[in-house]
Amino acid sequence: MKSGILLIIIGICMFSIGLILFYFIDVVEDNILKNIRNTGTFVGLSGMGVTLAGIILYLINKNIEPIKENYDN
């Protein structure tokens, strides 16, 4: 599997896990739950960056057919 596609999949998974950790944990007076929720924020934002890096890597490594010029006319 190409590295760009793999990074895109990992980034989407990281973003999804970050959303789950951020929105499904209710913060009460517990500091451990606050830290887990803040970790979810960090993981979600990092997932967006990894996804963007995967997209850029995929576009850079894309095989583009060279332009064929015909000067015989």
Summary of the structure (lengths in Angstrom):
residues: 73
radius of gyration: 20.3
end to end distance: 43.0
largest distance: 79.2
contacts: 191
relative contact order: 0.24
helix: 70%
strand: 0%
